[in-house]
Amino acid sequence: MKKYLLCFAAIFIAVSAFCQMQTCPTNINFGTGDLSFWSATTGLMNGPTQSYPAPNTGLTSISEYSISNTGIQVITSSTSDPFGFFPTVPTINGYAYNYSIMLGSTATSRALGQNGRNPGGFTRAVTYTINVPPGSVSDPYTMTYAYAMVLENGTHNSNEQPLFKATLSTHDSIITCASPGYYLPTFNNAAGGNGGSGTGATLDSAAAKANGFTNSPVPFMNFSGNNSSGTLLYDVWTKGWTEVTFDLSPYRGQQVSLTFEADNCRPGAHFAYAYVALRNTCAGLEISGKQIACTNTTVEYSVPALAGATYDWTVPAGWTIISGANSNIINVMVGANGGKVTSHEVNGCADLRDTIDITTKPPTVAGRIMSDTTICSGINSVPLSLTDEVGSVVKWVASTDGVSWREIAVTNDKYTAQNLLTSTRYAALVQNGPACNIDTSVAAFVTVDPKSNGGKVSPDLSNVCLNENTRPLLSLIGYTGGVMNWQSSVNNASWNSFSPAYPNPTFQAGPITQTMYYRAVVKSGVCPADTSDMATIKFFNVPAPAATIDPENISICYGTSTVLNATITTGTNYTWSNNVPLAPGGSGVVPSLPYSISSTASPKVTSNVVLSVTNAGCPNPLKDTFHIDVTKPIIVNAGNDTAVVINQPLQFNATVNDPNANRWSWNPPTGLNFVSIPNPIGMYNETAPAAITYVVKAETAAGCNGTDTITVKIFKTGADIFMPSGFTPNGDGHNDVIRPIMAGIKQLIYFRVYNRWGQLVFSTSEVNKGWDGNLGGSQQSSQNFVYMVQAIDYTGKTIVKRGSFVLVR
């Protein structure tokens, strides 16, 4: 027993010593959230500089040299870089770094506010002095860092461009294979040569892109040279996160220094900044990737990059390397069986290996839900079961539209849906372990039929009297489902279904000789049937009222009347409708049978007159309707009153609005050549009266007519123009307008009115149009006015009249 204890103690001591040899330096990953154990420097490329020696406990940020911009910053919460859009704290190959630092800013030497010679660009650096644990050089002691950078193209020769570099050094030398530098390469064609400080070098963009740089789409204001106002350029380049590994096992028991530095361009007018993060694992090469893989899926395995290294990967039999066989990241197609994945990477500083054991799982098979079903809405229960799956249920999902899915937190292969109101699809999400993809099963569709609703029958009450030839039409309304049949009853207790079944939503009851009750039976899908509300047809053993009317339809002329006649053969009372003037109208009692009544109707428009007859004991009145079609009014226009002189022919031209009114008559016939046409000609001699008023009538074949009048003044003189001596435009409707009176005139050339200053106040060439005493909207005062009239008489002779008249207010 003691022997075994000694062996165990020896093993424990050996393991402890090895673990100590593999432990990372304190806060190598900035995990304390500050710069503890790191030293720092800020300054100018050409000096001076400011040093911040370790331990720097609690120090989280350092300003740029001589300005307030932050030059070194510990980052504990990731954001997005404004130029490269990559996270400021990375997760790479499955490893979450959690902490990083930012070296530099967008500040340039211009921010120093100095005039004259350029003082050089900013420089910032952090350094960790690593005490490499003693031990065998065959045991790897690795460190892995990740970097990302943002560099402004300075258009300088390459040796003066903005720069980020890492330097690993011993007490007397630099370990060059672990000390890369990164800058934007140019063709070194700036003024001043390769060692000069001029600008104008052309960027080798192809080489920059080959080195992983990308041109940022974000513009930046450049103040290089003598351009004090700045120039907006798209000339910032970024490189996203990249991992680097180096091995310190050759330096067991020694001290080495690790430095990260970001420098602006050497002249100083172009910026550089970088992000650095370190892993807190130092136990050698570590392969990142899934150790449980899903067959027939693509999986990525990776190791941190080794500068200038070659890579050799092996995968289990039956697996295929799809891409990256000669890089630090491979993508493989997983075979059916597990095994070992190994990586071997070698450069001038390190020779590293790692192996991980991989087990495989068969791919996820989602299976299907058993099975589609139909239920009734409301209180229900539907057991659902997943079958034929490979994997475990992650959760169930449900959808009422097949587009939006609701999650159900059930991880069993059985689920019971309850109290559904809407048709729903159900599926399960299945995954055969975290290495395999989640897949969705074939869904089951649960059809939910709405509950049967019998609705109601309309009308719900109908009355039928003796001898009434009525078959009530019953209509089912407000129902849900399909009509299965109708039922009838004579006592509202015992119901008989129609045979054969009558599956229609309307039913016309047969001749009614007793009170009957009806209802419909409705069924929705799988839901229980429901009956509608009841409809009653009530029978009254009393004769229904009866009457005859004459005429049922009649057409009358506008403005005339017609006689309506009725004979009541069964009934006790009657009532005339009151929507049309009737003489007599109202209501009355039937004294004896048969009973004849009449009324004279005088409607102005087409109307219906209803005669209602009731018989005591029967609730249903008889309603007979007289339809009276009233023609539209016939409107005749004989024309305006006029004046003529003797021997002047006068052409009449009457019109009518109804083309059927084509029977014409004029009265009296004095002076007219025809009296039965709309447009006779009048001719008058010295024996004619001073004035004649004609009545013209237009009549239809049915005798409907309209009339109009026209007055003709006959002057016993030749054609002439007469002018009143004054007028009184006071708005009383008498003598408010002054106009010339024209006898025998065919055309008015003009009628003009002037005031006493010769100003034209009115002018017209329209016959019968006169002046109302206003000028520009203002009433003219009482005064004399001058007029001029020129016209042509019916013989073609021109007549001119001048004179004056008085306006009296």
C-alpha positions in Angstrom: 0.0 0.0 0.0 2.8 2.5 0.8 4.4 1.7 -2.5 1.2 2.7 -4.3 1.0 5.9 -2.3 4.5 6.9 -3.2 3.9 6.3 -6.8 0.7 8.4 -6.7 2.6 11.2 -5.0 5.3 11.0 -7.6 2.7 11.3 -10.3 1.0 14.1 -8.6 4.3 16.1 -8.2 5.1 15.5 -11.9 1.7 16.7 -13.0 1.8 19.7 -10.8 5.2 20.6 -12.1 4.0 20.2 -15.7 0.9 22.3 -15.0 3.0 25.0 -13.6 5.3 25.0 -16.6 2.2 25.4 -18.8 0.5 28.2 -16.8 0.2 31.5 -18.7 1.7 34.7 -17.2 -0.6 36.7 -15.0 -2.9 39.0 -16.9 -1.3 38.1 -20.2 -4.8 38.4 -21.7 -5.8 41.7 -19.9 -8.3 39.6 -17.9 -8.0 42.0 -14.9 -9.4 44.7 -17.1 -6.3 46.9 -16.9 -2.6 47.0 -17.8 -1.3 45.1 -14.8 2.1 43.5 -15.4 2.3 45.3 -18.8 4.6 48.3 -19.4 3.6 50.9 -21.9 5.1 53.7 -24.0 3.7 56.6 -25.9 5.5 59.4 -27.8 6.6 60.6 -31.2 8.5 58.5 -33.8 11.4 61.0 -33.7 11.1 61.3 -29.9 10.5 62.2 -27.1 8.5 59.4 -25.5 6.7 58.8 -22.2 7.2 55.5 -20.4 4.7 53.7 -18.1 6.7 50.9 -16.4 4.9 47.8 -14.9 3.0 46.9 -12.9 0.4 49.6 -14.0 -2.2 48.1 -11.7 -5.6 49.8 -12.3 -4.4 51.7 -15.4 -7.0 51.2 -18.2 -6.1 54.0 -20.6 -3.2 56.2 -21.7 -3.5 59.4 -23.7 -1.6 60.0 -26.9 1.6 61.9 -26.4 0.8 65.6 -25.5 -2.8 65.5 -26.6 -6.0 64.2 -25.0 -6.9 61.5 -27.5 -6.7 58.0 -26.0 -3.6 56.2 -27.3 -3.9 52.9 -25.4 -7.2 51.5 -24.1 -8.1 48.2 -22.4 -11.4 47.0 -23.9 -13.7 44.8 -21.8 -17.0 45.3 -23.7 -17.0 44.7 -27.5 -18.2 47.3 -30.0 -17.8 47.6 -33.8 -14.8 49.3 -35.4 -16.0 52.3 -37.3 -13.9 51.6 -40.4 -13.6 47.8 -40.6 -16.9 46.9 -38.8 -15.2 44.0 -37.1 -15.8 43.5 -33.3 -13.3 45.1 -31.0 -13.2 42.0 -28.9 -13.1 38.8 -31.1 -14.3 35.3 -30.9 -12.0 33.2 -33.3 -12.2 29.5 -34.1 -14.6 29.1 -31.2 -12.4 30.8 -28.7 -13.9 33.9 -26.9 -11.1 36.3 -26.0 -13.3 38.5 -23.8 -10.6 41.2 -23.5 -8.4 43.3 -25.9 -6.5 46.5 -26.1 -6.6 49.2 -28.7 -3.2 50.8 -29.6 -3.5 54.2 -31.3 -6.2 56.4 -32.6 -7.0 58.5 -35.7 -5.0 61.5 -34.3 -2.0 62.7 -36.3 0.8 65.2 -35.5 -1.4 67.9 -36.9 -3.3 67.6 -33.5 -0.3 69.0 -31.7 -1.1 72.4 -33.1 2.5 73.2 -34.0 3.7 75.2 -37.0 6.8 74.6 -39.0 8.7 71.3 -39.5 6.6 68.2 -39.0 7.6 66.7 -35.6 6.9 63.0 -36.7 4.1 60.6 -36.1 2.7 59.1 -32.9 3.9 55.8 -31.6 2.4 53.6 -28.9 3.5 50.2 -27.5 2.8 47.7 -24.7 5.3 45.2 -23.5 5.1 42.1 -21.2 8.3 40.6 -19.8 7.6 36.8 -19.8 9.5 34.5 -17.4 9.4 31.3 -19.4 8.9 28.4 -16.9 11.8 26.0 -16.7 11.4 22.5 -18.1 12.0 20.3 -21.1 12.3 22.1 -24.4 10.3 19.2 -25.9 7.3 20.4 -24.0 5.6 23.3 -26.0 5.1 26.5 -24.1 2.9 28.5 -26.6 1.2 31.8 -26.7 -1.5 32.9 -29.1 -2.5 36.4 -29.9 -5.0 37.9 -32.4 -4.6 41.2 -34.1 -6.7 43.5 -36.2 -5.7 46.9 -37.6 -6.8 50.1 -39.3 -4.2 52.0 -41.4 -4.5 55.2 -43.4 -2.6 55.1 -46.7 0.1 57.8 -46.4 1.2 57.5 -50.0 4.8 57.3 -48.6 7.4 54.7 -49.6 6.8 51.5 -47.8 9.3 52.1 -45.0 7.5 55.2 -43.9 3.9 54.0 -44.1 1.7 53.6 -41.0 2.6 50.3 -39.2 1.6 47.7 -36.7 4.2 45.1 -35.5 4.8 42.5 -32.9 8.3 41.9 -31.5 9.4 38.9 -29.5 12.9 39.4 -28.1 15.4 37.8 -25.7 17.9 39.8 -23.6 20.2 40.1 -26.6 18.3 39.5 -29.8 15.0 39.6 -31.6 13.2 36.3 -32.4 12.5 37.3 -36.0 10.2 34.4 -36.9 7.8 35.5 -34.2 8.1 39.3 -34.9 6.0 40.2 -37.9 5.3 43.7 -39.1 2.3 44.9 -41.2 1.9 48.0 -43.4 0.3 49.1 -46.7 2.8 48.3 -49.4 3.6 50.8 -52.1 5.7 50.9 -55.3 8.2 53.1 -53.4 7.9 55.8 -56.1 7.5 58.8 -53.7 9.6 61.9 -54.2 12.9 61.5 -52.3 13.4 57.8 -53.1 13.0 54.8 -50.9 14.6 56.4 -47.9 13.0 59.8 -48.4 10.1 61.4 -46.6 8.1 62.5 -49.6 4.6 61.7 -50.6 3.0 60.4 -53.8 3.9 56.8 -53.6 1.4 54.5 -55.4 -0.3 51.9 -53.3 0.2 48.3 -54.4 -3.4 47.5 -53.8 -3.1 44.0 -55.2 -0.4 43.2 -52.7 -2.4 44.9 -49.9 -5.5 42.7 -50.7 -3.3 39.6 -50.9 -2.1 40.4 -47.4 -5.7 40.5 -46.1 -6.4 44.3 -46.3 -9.7 45.7 -47.4 -10.4 49.3 -48.5 -12.9 50.8 -46.0 -16.1 52.4 -47.5 -15.9 55.1 -44.7 -14.3 58.4 -45.8 -11.7 60.2 -43.7 -10.6 63.9 -43.7 -6.9 63.9 -44.6 -4.8 67.0 -43.6 -1.4 65.9 -45.1 1.0 68.4 -46.7 -0.1 72.0 -46.6 -3.8 71.4 -46.9 -5.2 73.2 -43.9 -8.8 72.7 -44.9 -8.5 68.9 -45.4 -9.5 66.5 -48.1 -12.2 63.9 -47.8 -10.6 60.6 -49.0 -11.6 56.9 -49.2 -8.1 55.8 -48.4 -8.4 53.9 -45.1 -7.6 50.2 -45.2 -8.5 47.6 -42.6 -7.4 44.0 -41.8 -9.8 41.9 -39.6 -8.9 39.6 -36.8 -6.1 37.1 -37.4 -4.5 34.7 -34.9 -0.8 34.0 -34.5 0.9 31.3 -32.3 4.5 31.2 -31.2 6.4 28.6 -29.1 8.7 29.6 -26.2 9.8 26.1 -25.2 13.4 26.8 -26.6 13.7 29.5 -24.0 12.7 27.5 -20.9 14.0 29.2 -17.8 14.8 32.4 -19.7 13.2 35.8 -19.9 11.7 37.1 -23.1 9.8 40.3 -24.0 6.6 40.5 -26.1 5.9 44.0 -27.5 2.9 45.2 -29.6 3.4 48.6 -31.3 1.3 50.8 -33.6 3.0 53.7 -35.4 1.7 56.5 -37.5 3.5 57.3 -40.8 7.0 58.5 -40.0 6.4 62.1 -41.2 3.3 62.0 -39.0 0.3 63.1 -41.0 -1.4 59.7 -41.4 -2.8 57.5 -38.6 -2.5 53.9 -37.6 -4.3 51.9 -34.8 -4.6 48.2 -34.0 -6.4 45.8 -31.7 -4.6 43.0 -29.8 -6.1 40.1 -27.8 -4.3 37.2 -26.2 -5.5 33.7 -25.3 -5.0 32.6 -21.7 -3.8 29.1 -22.7 -0.2 28.3 -23.0 -0.2 24.4 -23.1 0.9 24.1 -26.7 -1.1 23.8 -29.9 -4.8 23.4 -29.5 -7.2 22.3 -32.2 -10.5 24.1 -32.1 -13.6 22.3 -33.3 -16.4 19.9 -32.4 -15.3 16.7 -30.7 -18.7 15.2 -31.4 -19.5 15.5 -35.1 -22.6 14.7 -37.2 -22.1 12.3 -40.1 -22.5 13.8 -43.6 -22.1 17.4 -42.3 -19.4 19.9 -42.9 -17.3 20.8 -39.8 -14.5 23.3 -39.3 -11.3 22.6 -37.4 -8.6 25.1 -36.8 -5.4 26.0 -35.0 -4.0 29.5 -34.4 -1.8 30.6 -37.3 2.0 30.3 -37.1 3.9 32.9 -39.1 5.4 31.4 -42.2 4.4 27.9 -41.2 3.5 24.8 -43.1 0.5 22.7 -42.1 -0.2 19.0 -42.2 -3.7 17.6 -41.2 -4.9 14.0 -40.9 -8.5 13.0 -40.4 -10.3 9.7 -39.7 -10.8 7.2 -42.5 -13.9 7.9 -44.5 -13.6 11.7 -43.9 -12.9 14.2 -46.6 -10.9 17.5 -46.3 -13.0 19.9 -48.4 -10.7 22.9 -48.1 -7.7 24.3 -46.2 -5.5 21.2 -46.2 -2.4 23.4 -46.3 -3.6 26.1 -43.9 -4.5 26.6 -40.3 -8.3 26.1 -40.9 -9.8 23.0 -42.6 -13.4 22.2 -43.5 -14.2 18.5 -43.6 -17.1 16.3 -44.6 -17.6 14.0 -41.6 -17.7 10.2 -42.3 -19.7 7.5 -40.6 -17.1 6.6 -38.0 -15.1 8.7 -35.5 -11.3 8.8 -35.0 -8.5 11.3 -34.5 -8.0 14.7 -36.1 -4.3 15.8 -36.0 -2.5 19.0 -36.9 1.2 19.6 -37.4 2.5 23.1 -38.0 6.1 24.0 -38.4 8.1 27.3 -38.9 11.5 28.5 -38.0 10.5 29.1 -34.4 8.1 26.2 -33.6 7.3 22.6 -34.4 3.8 22.0 -32.9 1.3 19.1 -32.9 -2.1 18.4 -31.5 -4.6 15.5 -31.7 -8.2 15.4 -30.7 -10.5 12.4 -30.6 -13.8 12.7 -32.5 -16.9 10.6 -32.1 -19.7 10.7 -34.6 -23.4 10.7 -34.5 -25.9 9.8 -37.3 -27.6 12.9 -38.9 -30.8 14.2 -37.5 -34.0 12.6 -39.0 -37.0 14.8 -38.0 -39.7 12.1 -38.7 -43.3 13.0 -38.9 -46.3 13.8 -36.7 -49.0 11.1 -36.7 -51.4 12.2 -38.1 -53.9 14.7 -39.7 -57.3 14.8 -37.9 -60.5 16.8 -37.7 -62.1 18.0 -34.4 -64.8 20.3 -33.3 -64.0 23.8 -32.0 -64.2 24.5 -28.3 -63.5 21.9 -25.6 -61.3 19.3 -27.4 -58.2 17.2 -27.0 -55.9 16.0 -29.7 -53.0 13.6 -28.9 -50.1 14.1 -31.3 -47.1 11.7 -31.6 -43.7 12.0 -33.4 -42.5 8.9 -35.2 -39.6 7.7 -37.3 -37.3 10.4 -35.8 -33.5 10.1 -35.1 -32.6 12.5 -32.3 -34.4 14.3 -29.5 -37.2 16.8 -29.6 -36.0 20.3 -29.0 -39.4 21.9 -29.0 -42.8 21.8 -30.8 -44.1 24.5 -33.1 -47.6 25.4 -34.2 -49.0 27.6 -37.0 -52.5 28.7 -38.0 -51.4 30.0 -41.4 -48.4 27.9 -42.4 -46.2 31.0 -42.3 -45.8 32.3 -38.7 -45.0 29.6 -36.1 -45.5 29.6 -32.4 -43.0 27.8 -30.2 -44.2 25.2 -27.6 -41.8 24.4 -24.8 -42.3 20.6 -24.9 -39.3 18.3 -25.4 -41.2 15.0 -25.5 -42.1 13.1 -28.6 -45.8 13.4 -27.6 -47.9 16.5 -27.2 -51.6 17.0 -26.6 -53.3 20.0 -28.2 -56.3 21.2 -26.3 -59.3 23.5 -26.7 -58.4 24.5 -30.3 -60.6 27.2 -32.0 -58.7 27.4 -35.3 -57.2 24.8 -37.7 -53.6 24.4 -36.8 -50.4 22.7 -38.1 -48.1 21.0 -35.6 -44.5 20.0 -36.1 -41.5 19.1 -33.9 -37.9 20.4 -34.1 -35.5 17.5 -33.7 -31.8 17.4 -33.2 -29.5 14.4 -32.8 -27.2 16.1 -30.4 -25.5 19.5 -30.6 -23.2 18.4 -33.4 -26.1 17.8 -35.8 -28.4 20.3 -37.4 -31.9 20.9 -36.1 -34.5 19.7 -38.5 -38.3 20.1 -38.7 -40.6 17.1 -38.9 -43.4 16.6 -41.3 -46.3 18.6 -39.8 -49.7 17.2 -38.9 -52.8 19.3 -39.8 -55.5 19.5 -37.2 -58.7 20.7 -38.9 -61.0 22.5 -36.5 -64.6 22.6 -37.6 -66.6 25.5 -36.2 -69.4 24.5 -33.8 -72.8 23.8 -35.4 -75.1 26.8 -35.1 -78.7 26.2 -36.1 -79.4 29.9 -36.5 -83.0 31.1 -36.7 -85.9 30.9 -39.2 -87.3 34.1 -40.7 -90.0 35.1 -40.4 -90.3 33.5 -36.9 -94.1 34.2 -36.9 -96.6 34.0 -39.8 -100.4 34.3 -39.7 -102.7 32.5 -42.0 -106.5 33.0 -42.1 -109.3 30.8 -43.5 -109.5 30.8 -47.4 -106.2 32.7 -47.5 -104.1 31.4 -50.4 -100.8 31.9 -48.6 -97.7 29.6 -48.5 -95.2 31.3 -46.2 -91.5 31.1 -47.4 -89.3 30.3 -44.4 -85.6 31.1 -44.7 -82.8 29.9 -42.4 -80.4 32.7 -41.4 -77.4 33.1 -39.1 -76.4 29.5 -39.2 -73.0 27.7 -39.2 -72.7 24.4 -41.0 -74.8 22.6 -43.6 -78.5 22.1 -43.5 -79.2 18.4 -42.9 -83.1 18.5 -42.8 -86.2 20.3 -41.6 -88.6 19.3 -38.9 -92.3 20.1 -38.3 -94.6 19.9 -35.3 -98.3 20.5 -34.6 -97.8 20.9 -30.8 -94.2 22.3 -30.4 -93.4 19.1 -28.5 -93.2 16.1 -30.9 -91.1 16.8 -34.0 -91.1 14.9 -37.2 -88.2 15.0 -39.7 -89.0 15.5 -43.4 -88.7 12.3 -45.4 -87.0 12.4 -47.7 -84.6 14.8 -46.1 -84.8 18.4 -47.2 -81.2 19.9 -47.0 -82.0 23.4 -48.3 -81.8 26.7 -46.3 -85.3 27.8 -47.5 -88.6 26.0 -47.2 -92.1 27.0 -48.5 -94.8 25.7 -46.3 -97.8 24.0 -47.9 -101.4 25.0 -47.6 -102.0 25.8 -43.9 -105.2 24.4 -42.2 -103.9 24.3 -38.7 -101.2 26.0 -36.6 -97.7 24.5 -37.4 -94.2 24.8 -36.1 -91.0 24.4 -38.1 -87.2 24.3 -37.5 -84.0 23.2 -39.3 -81.3 20.8 -38.3 -77.7 22.0 -39.0 -74.4 20.2 -38.7 -70.8 21.5 -39.1 -68.3 18.9 -40.0 -67.6 16.5 -37.1 -69.4 18.7 -34.6 -72.8 17.6 -33.1 -75.8 18.8 -35.0 -77.8 21.8 -33.7 -81.4 22.9 -34.3 -82.5 26.4 -35.3 -84.9 28.6 -33.4 -88.5 27.7 -34.1 -90.8 29.4 -36.6 -94.6 29.5 -36.0 -97.3 29.6 -38.7 -100.5 30.4 -36.8 -103.8 29.5 -38.3 -107.0 31.6 -37.7 -110.3 30.0 -38.6 -111.7 33.3 -39.7 -112.2 34.2 -43.4 -109.5 36.5 -44.8 -110.7 39.9 -46.1 -111.5 40.0 -49.8 -112.1 42.8 -52.3 -111.8 43.7 -56.0 -110.5 47.0 -57.3 -110.8 48.9 -60.6 -108.7 50.0 -62.3 -105.5 48.3 -61.0 -103.4 50.4 -63.4 -104.2 53.7 -65.0 -102.3 56.5 -66.8 -103.5 60.1 -66.4 -102.3 63.5 -67.5 -100.4 65.8 -65.2 -102.9 68.1 -63.4 -105.9 65.8 -63.8 -107.6 63.3 -61.5 -109.0 59.7 -61.7 -111.7 57.8 -59.9 -110.7 54.6 -57.9 -113.4 52.0 -57.4 -113.4 49.0 -55.0 -116.0 46.3 -54.0 -115.4 44.7 -50.6 -116.8 41.1 -50.5 -115.3 40.0 -47.1 -114.4 42.5 -44.4 -115.4 44.8 -41.6 -113.2 47.9 -42.1 -111.2 49.7 -44.8 -108.6 52.4 -45.0 -107.2 54.5 -47.9 -103.5 55.4 -47.9 -102.8 59.1 -47.4 -99.7 59.6 -49.7 -101.9 61.0 -52.5 -104.7 63.7 -52.4 -108.0 61.6 -52.2 -111.5 62.8 -52.1 -112.9 61.2 -50.1 -110.0 59.4 -48.3 -109.5 58.2 -44.7 -111.2 55.0 -43.4 -114.6 53.6 -42.7 -116.7 50.7 -41.5 -118.2 48.2 -43.9 -122.0 48.3 -43.2 -123.0 45.4 -45.4 -121.5 43.0 -48.0 -120.8 43.4 -50.8 -119.8 47.0 -50.2 -118.7 49.4 -53.0 -116.6 52.5 -52.4 -114.8 55.0 -54.7 -112.4 57.9 -54.3 -111.0 60.6 -56.6 -107.1 60.7 -56.7 -105.2 63.7 -57.8 -101.5 62.8 -57.8 -98.8 65.1 -59.2 -96.4 62.2 -59.9 -96.7 58.5 -60.5 -98.0 57.0 -57.3 -99.5 53.9 -55.7 -102.7 54.2 -53.7 -103.3 51.3 -51.2 -106.7 50.2 -50.0 -106.4 48.1 -46.8 -109.3 45.9 -45.8 -109.5 44.1 -42.5 -111.9 41.4 -41.2 -112.5 41.2 -37.4 -110.8 38.0 -36.1 -108.2 37.8 -38.9 -104.9 39.6 -38.2 -103.9 39.7 -41.8 -105.2 42.8 -43.7 -105.9 42.7 -47.5 -103.8 45.4 -49.2 -104.8 46.1 -52.8 -102.8 48.7 -54.8 -104.0 51.1 -57.5 -101.0 52.1 -59.7 -101.4 55.6 -61.2 -98.9 56.6 -63.9 -98.8 60.4 -64.2 -97.3 61.9 -67.3 -94.8 64.7 -67.0 -96.1 68.2 -67.3 -96.3 69.5 -70.9 -94.5 72.8 -71.1 -95.1 75.1 -74.1 -93.1 78.2 -74.9 -94.7 80.6 -77.3 -91.7 83.0 -77.2 -91.3 86.6 -75.8 -93.9 89.3 -76.3 -93.0 91.5 -79.3 -94.1 94.5 -81.4 -94.7 94.9 -85.1 -95.9 97.5 -87.5 -98.6 97.1 -90.1 -97.6 95.0 -93.1 -94.6 93.5 -91.2 -94.6 89.7 -91.3 -94.1 88.1 -87.9 -92.7 84.6 -87.6 -93.9 82.7 -84.5 -92.0 79.7 -83.3 -93.6 77.8 -80.3 -91.8 74.8 -78.7 -92.8 72.0 -76.4 -90.8 69.6 -74.1 -92.7 66.5 -75.1 -92.3 65.3 -78.7 -95.6 63.4 -78.4 -97.4 66.7 -78.0 -97.7 67.3 -81.7 -101.2 68.6 -82.0 -101.1 72.4 -82.1 -103.8 75.1 -82.0 -103.6 78.9 -81.8 -106.4 81.2 -80.5 -107.6 83.6 -81.8 -106.7 83.0 -85.4 -106.5 86.8 -86.2 -103.7 87.6 -88.6 -102.3 84.0 -88.7 -101.8 82.0 -91.9 -102.2 78.6 -90.0 -103.5 77.8 -86.5 -102.5 74.0 -86.3 -98.7 74.3 -86.6 -96.1 75.6 -84.1 -94.7 78.2 -86.4 -97.4 80.3 -88.2 -96.7 83.7 -89.7 -98.7 86.7 -88.6 -99.5 89.7 -90.9 -101.5 92.8 -89.7 -103.1 95.8 -91.5 -104.6 99.1 -90.4 -107.7 97.4 -89.1 -105.8 95.2 -86.7 -106.2 96.0 -83.0 -103.4 97.7 -81.0 -102.4 94.4 -79.4 -103.4 90.7 -79.7 -102.7 88.0 -77.0 -102.5 84.5 -78.5 -103.0 81.3 -76.6 -101.1 78.3 -78.1 -101.8 74.8 -77.0 -99.8 71.5 -77.7 -101.7 68.2 -77.1 -100.8 64.5 -77.1 -102.9 61.8 -78.6 -103.9 60.8 -75.1 -105.3 64.3 -74.6 -102.6 65.7 -72.3 -101.8 69.3 -73.1 -100.0 72.5 -72.2 -100.5 76.1 -73.1 -98.6 79.4 -73.2 -99.4 83.0 -74.3 -97.6 85.6 -76.3 -98.7 89.3 -76.8 -98.1 91.2 -80.0 -98.3 95.0 -80.0 -99.2 96.4 -83.4 -98.0 99.9 -84.3 -100.0 101.8 -87.0 -96.8 103.5 -88.1 -93.8 102.5 -90.1 -90.9 100.7 -88.5 -89.4 102.9 -85.7 -87.7 103.1 -82.4 -89.4 104.6 -79.4 -87.5 105.7 -76.2 -89.0 106.5 -72.8 -88.3 109.9 -71.4 -87.2 108.6 -68.0 -87.1 105.7 -65.5 -87.0 105.1 -61.7 -84.5 102.3 -60.8 -85.5 102.0 -57.1 -86.0 98.3 -57.1 -89.8 98.2 -56.8 -90.2 96.2 -59.9 -91.7 99.0 -62.0 -89.8 101.0 -64.5 -86.5 99.9 -63.0 -84.8 99.4 -66.4 -84.7 101.7 -69.5 -84.5 100.2 -72.9 -85.6 101.2 -76.4 -89.0 100.0 -77.7 -88.6 98.7 -81.2 -91.4 98.3 -83.7 -90.6 96.6 -87.0 -87.0 96.2 -86.1 -85.1 93.2 -87.4 -81.7 93.8 -85.7 -80.3 96.1 -82.9 -76.9 97.4 -83.8 -76.3 99.1 -80.5 -78.0 100.9 -77.6 -75.6 103.3 -75.8 -76.0 105.6 -72.7 -73.6 108.5 -71.9 -73.5 110.8 -68.8 -73.2 114.6 -69.0 -69.4 114.4 -69.2 -69.6 112.2 -72.3 -68.6 109.0 -70.4 -70.1 105.8 -71.8 -72.0 104.2 -69.0 -73.9 101.4 -70.8 -73.8 99.6 -74.2 -75.6 96.5 -75.6 -76.7 95.0 -78.9 -79.1 92.6 -77.3 -82.8 93.2 -77.9 -84.9 93.8 -74.7 -81.7 94.3 -72.6 -81.6 97.7 -70.8 -79.7 99.8 -68.3 -80.4 99.5 -64.6 -78.9 102.8 -63.5 -75.6 101.4 -62.2 -72.1 102.0 -63.3 -69.3 99.7 -62.1 -71.6 98.5 -59.2 -72.4 102.0 -58.1 -75.8 103.6 -58.3 -76.0 106.7 -60.4 -77.7 109.8 -59.0 -80.7 111.6 -60.4 -79.6 113.4 -63.6 -80.0 113.6 -67.4 -78.4 111.0 -69.6 -77.9 110.9 -73.4 -78.7 107.8 -75.5 -77.9 106.7 -79.0 -79.7 103.8 -80.8 -79.0 102.3 -84.2 -81.0 99.4 -85.6 -82.1 97.8 -88.9 -85.8 97.4 -89.7 -87.5 94.4 -91.3 -87.1 96.0 -94.8 -83.3 96.4 -94.3 -83.4 100.1 -93.6 -81.0 101.6 -90.9 -82.7 103.7 -88.2 -80.7 105.9 -85.9 -82.2 107.7 -82.8 -80.6 110.2 -80.4 -82.0 112.0 -77.4 -82.0 112.2 -73.6 -83.8 110.8 -70.6 -84.0 111.4 -66.9 -82.9 109.0 -64.1 -85.1 109.7 -61.1 -84.1 108.3 -57.6 
